[in-house]
Amino acid sequence: MRLYRNMNDATKQRISQRLKGRSMTDSHKQAISDSMKAYWKTIPYKPTDENYESKNDASNETSM
């Protein structure tokens, strides 16, 4: 199970190479597209340090 959307470039390249040359019908491509759109809506972006710090600052201010 994926925790975050972010993926390094080497992994993306390996996936791309494995999928090259496969043939699919247009309806199959559309079904994959629809299901992947729904799937990616459930996976959050990985939090960055600056986002984490700003959320902590905001929560500290409200708790005072």
ZIPESUL-V465565 format. One line per field, one symbol per residue. phi: phi as a letter, one per 20 degrees, with the letter a starting at -180 (. if undefined). A space follows every 10 residues. Layout:
# ZIPESUL-V465565
phi=???
This chain:
# ZIPESUL-V465565
phi=.eecffbfff fgfffgffef nfdbffffgf ffgfffffff fedefffeff ffffffffff ffee
